[in-house]
Amino acid sequence: QVHLVESGGGLVQPGGSLRLSCAALGTIFRGNLMGWYRQAPGMERELVATSPWDGTPNYADSVKGRFTISRDNAKNTVYLQMNSLKPDDTAVYYCYQRQFVRDYWGQGTQVTVSS
């Protein structure tokens, strides 16, 4: 199966930046969708951003203008550049991939935004 390996989480002050990375390992087919979700304590998991194989990314309204999703298909890797971070961005961020009818999730990486 596909394994998604995430990195880049950490602790930052409000207004700071982080860059998350997610590498997909295993049997990877071209045309897959990749993205990022997040889950804050006591909250449901929510969409952050998705990126088609070769199309227009989709962002949650709460992160538009601050976050940028990108992908390197040659490396089967997706990135999330997070700028102007806010305390409300604090959550566990999960990498996501959809291939055909199968969904895959990363283990999650913690992002904490506080003074």
Phi and psi in degrees as GROMACS dihedral restraints (atoms count N, CA, C in turn):
[ dihedral_restraints ]
;  ai    aj    ak    al  type     phi  dphi    fc
    3     4     5     6     1   -91.2    20    10
    4     5     6     7     1   135.4    20    10
    6     7     8     9     1  -116.9    20    10
    7     8     9    10     1   131.5    20    10
    9    10    11    12     1  -107.1    20    10
   10    11    12    13     1   121.9    20    10
   12    13    14    15     1  -111.1    20    10
   13    14    15    16     1   114.9    20    10
   15    16    17    18     1  -102.6    20    10
   16    17    18    19     1   153.7    20    10
   18    19    20    21     1  -157.8    20    10
   19    20    21    22     1   164.6    20    10
   21    22    23    24     1   109.0    20    10
   22    23    24    25     1    -6.7    20    10
   24    25    26    27     1   -69.6    20    10
   25    26    27    28     1   166.7    20    10
   27    28    29    30     1   168.3    20    10
   28    29    30    31     1  -167.2    20    10
   30    31    32    33     1  -107.0    20    10
   31    32    33    34     1   127.6    20    10
   33    34    35    36     1  -138.0    20    10
   34    35    36    37     1   158.0    20    10
   36    37    38    39     1   -82.3    20    10
   37    38    39    40     1   156.3    20    10
   39    40    41    42     1   -52.9    20    10
   40    41    42    43     1   137.9    20    10
   42    43    44    45     1    89.2    20    10
   43    44    45    46     1    -8.9    20    10
   45    46    47    48     1   -80.9    20    10
   46    47    48    49     1  -175.5    20    10
   48    49    50    51     1  -134.3    20    10
   49    50    51    52     1   151.4    20    10
   51    52    53    54     1  -142.7    20    10
   52    53    54    55     1   153.8    20    10
   54    55    56    57     1  -126.5    20    10
   55    56    57    58     1   116.0    20    10
   57    58    59    60     1   -94.6    20    10
   58    59    60    61     1   145.6    20    10
   60    61    62    63     1  -128.2    20    10
   61    62    63    64     1   149.0    20    10
   63    64    65    66     1  -144.2    20    10
   64    65    66    67     1   118.0    20    10
   66    67    68    69     1  -104.2    20    10
   67    68    69    70     1   130.2    20    10
   69    70    71    72     1   -93.4    20    10
   70    71    72    73     1   124.1    20    10
   72    73    74    75     1  -117.1    20    10
   73    74    75    76     1   142.7    20    10
   75    76    77    78     1   121.3    20    10
   76    77    78    79     1  -146.2    20    10
   78    79    80    81     1   -90.3    20    10
   79    80    81    82     1   104.2    20    10
   81    82    83    84     1  -110.3    20    10
   82    83    84    85     1   124.4    20    10
   84    85    86    87     1  -101.5    20    10
   85    86    87    88     1   141.4    20    10
   87    88    89    90     1   -66.5    20    10
   88    89    90    91     1   150.2    20    10
   90    91    92    93     1    97.5    20    10
   91    92    93    94     1     1.1    20    10
   93    94    95    96     1   -72.4    20    10
   94    95    96    97     1   157.0    20    10
   96    97    98    99     1  -101.2    20    10
   97    98    99   100     1   135.7    20    10
   99   100   101   102     1  -128.9    20    10
  100   101   102   103     1   154.9    20    10
  102   103   104   105     1  -169.9    20    10
  103   104   105   106     1  -172.4    20    10
  105   106   107   108     1  -131.4    20    10
  106   107   108   109     1   136.0    20    10
  108   109   110   111     1  -121.4    20    10
  109   110   111   112     1   165.5    20    10
  111   112   113   114     1  -144.2    20    10
  112   113   114   115     1   156.1    20    10
  114   115   116   117     1  -140.2    20    10
  115   116   117   118     1   114.9    20    10
  117   118   119   120     1   -85.0    20    10
  118   119   120   121     1   158.6    20    10
  120   121   122   123     1   -55.4    20    10
  121   122   123   124     1   129.1    20    10
  123   124   125   126     1    75.4    20    10
  124   125   126   127     1     4.9    20    10
  126   127   128   129     1  -115.9    20    10
  127   128   129   130     1   164.5    20    10
  129   130   131   132     1   -82.1    20    10
  130   131   132   133     1   155.8    20    10
  132   133   134   135     1   -66.4    20    10
  133   134   135   136     1   136.2    20    10
  135   136   137   138     1  -131.4    20    10
  136   137   138   139     1   153.8    20    10
  138   139   140   141     1   -68.5    20    10
  139   140   141   142     1   136.8    20    10
  141   142   143   144     1  -105.0    20    10
  142   143   144   145     1   -55.9    20    10
  144   145   146   147     1  -162.5    20    10
  145   146   147   148     1   148.8    20    10
  147   148   149   150     1  -131.1    20    10
  148   149   150   151     1   152.8    20    10
  150   151   152   153     1  -135.9    20    10
  151   152   153   154     1   114.3    20    10
  153   154   155   156     1   -64.2    20    10
  154   155   156   157     1   168.4    20    10
  156   157   158   159     1   -54.4    20    10
  157   158   159   160     1   -46.8    20    10
  159   160   161   162     1  -150.2    20    10
  160   161   162   163     1    70.9    20    10
  162   163   164   165     1  -155.9    20    10
  163   164   165   166     1  -163.4    20    10
  165   166   167   168     1   -87.2    20    10
  166   167   168   169     1   126.1    20    10
  168   169   170   171     1   -65.5    20    10
  169   170   171   172     1   156.8    20    10
  171   172   173   174     1  -121.0    20    10
  172   173   174   175     1   136.2    20    10
  174   175   176   177     1  -126.5    20    10
  175   176   177   178     1   147.1    20    10
  177   178   179   180     1   -65.6    20    10
  178   179   180   181     1   146.4    20    10
  180   181   182   183     1   -57.8    20    10
  181   182   183   184     1   -32.2    20    10
  183   184   185   186     1   -69.2    20    10
  184   185   186   187     1   -16.1    20    10
  186   187   188   189     1  -117.9    20    10
  187   188   189   190     1    -3.8    20    10
  189   190   191   192     1   -59.1    20    10
  190   191   192   193     1   135.4    20    10
  192   193   194   195     1    85.1    20    10
  193   194   195   196     1   -11.2    20    10
  195   196   197   198     1  -115.9    20    10
  196   197   198   199     1   -36.5    20    10
  198   199   200   201     1  -107.1    20    10
  199   200   201   202     1   147.8    20    10
  201   202   203   204     1  -134.1    20    10
  202   203   204   205     1   123.6    20    10
  204   205   206   207     1   -97.4    20    10
  205   206   207   208     1   140.6    20    10
  207   208   209   210     1  -147.8    20    10
  208   209   210   211     1   165.2    20    10
  210   211   212   213     1  -147.4    20    10
  211   212   213   214     1   149.4    20    10
  213   214   215   216     1  -115.9    20    10
  214   215   216   217     1    97.9    20    10
  216   217   218   219     1   -67.3    20    10
  217   218   219   220     1   -28.1    20    10
  219   220   221   222     1   -64.9    20    10
  220   221   222   223     1   -27.1    20    10
  222   223   224   225     1  -106.0    20    10
  223   224   225   226     1     2.2    20    10
  225   226   227   228     1    50.7    20    10
  226   227   228   229     1    46.2    20    10
  228   229   230   231     1  -128.7    20    10
  229   230   231   232     1   138.9    20    10
  231   232   233   234     1  -119.7    20    10
  232   233   234   235     1   146.2    20    10
  234   235   236   237     1  -124.6    20    10
  235   236   237   238     1   155.6    20    10
  237   238   239   240     1  -134.7    20    10
  238   239   240   241     1   106.8    20    10
  240   241   242   243     1   -87.6    20    10
  241   242   243   244     1   120.0    20    10
  243   244   245   246     1  -115.1    20    10
  244   245   246   247     1   115.4    20    10
  246   247   248   249     1  -116.7    20    10
  247   248   249   250     1   163.7    20    10
  249   250   251   252     1    49.4    20    10
  250   251   252   253     1    48.9    20    10
  252   253   254   255     1   -66.0    20    10
  253   254   255   256     1   144.6    20    10
  255   256   257   258     1  -118.4    20    10
  256   257   258   259     1   157.3    20    10
  258   259   260   261     1   -55.0    20    10
  259   260   261   262     1   -33.0    20    10
  261   262   263   264     1   -68.3    20    10
  262   263   264   265     1   -12.1    20    10
  264   265   266   267     1   -78.9    20    10
  265   266   267   268     1    -8.7    20    10
  267   268   269   270     1   -60.7    20    10
  268   269   270   271     1   123.7    20    10
  270   271   272   273     1  -177.3    20    10
  271   272   273   274     1   170.3    20    10
  273   274   275   276     1   -88.6    20    10
  274   275   276   277     1   125.6    20    10
  276   277   278   279     1  -100.8    20    10
  277   278   279   280     1   130.0    20    10
  279   280   281   282     1  -115.6    20    10
  280   281   282   283     1   129.0    20    10
  282   283   284   285     1   -76.3    20    10
  283   284   285   286     1   146.5    20    10
  285   286   287   288     1  -136.9    20    10
  286   287   288   289     1   142.0    20    10
  288   289   290   291     1  -141.0    20    10
  289   290   291   292     1   137.0    20    10
  291   292   293   294     1  -117.8    20    10
  292   293   294   295     1   124.2    20    10
  294   295   296   297     1  -125.4    20    10
  295   296   297   298     1   115.5    20    10
  297   298   299   300     1    55.5    20    10
  298   299   300   301     1  -116.6    20    10
  300   301   302   303     1  -102.4    20    10
  301   302   303   304     1     9.0    20    10
  303   304   305   306     1  -106.8    20    10
  304   305   306   307     1   137.0    20    10
  306   307   308   309     1  -111.5    20    10
  307   308   309   310     1   139.7    20    10
  309   310   311   312     1  -129.7    20    10
  310   311   312   313     1   146.1    20    10
  312   313   314   315     1  -130.2    20    10
  313   314   315   316     1   142.9    20    10
  315   316   317   318     1   -77.7    20    10
  316   317   318   319     1   175.4    20    10
  318   319   320   321     1   -79.7    20    10
  319   320   321   322     1   -15.1    20    10
  321   322   323   324     1    96.8    20    10
  322   323   324   325     1   145.0    20    10
  324   325   326   327     1  -133.2    20    10
  325   326   327   328     1   134.6    20    10
  327   328   329   330     1   -80.0    20    10
  328   329   330   331     1   130.8    20    10
  330   331   332   333     1  -119.8    20    10
  331   332   333   334     1   122.3    20    10
  333   334   335   336     1  -123.4    20    10
  334   335   336   337     1   125.4    20    10
  336   337   338   339     1  -117.5    20    10
  337   338   339   340     1   112.1    20    10
  339   340   341   342     1  -157.6    20    10
  340   341   342   343     1   160.1    20    10
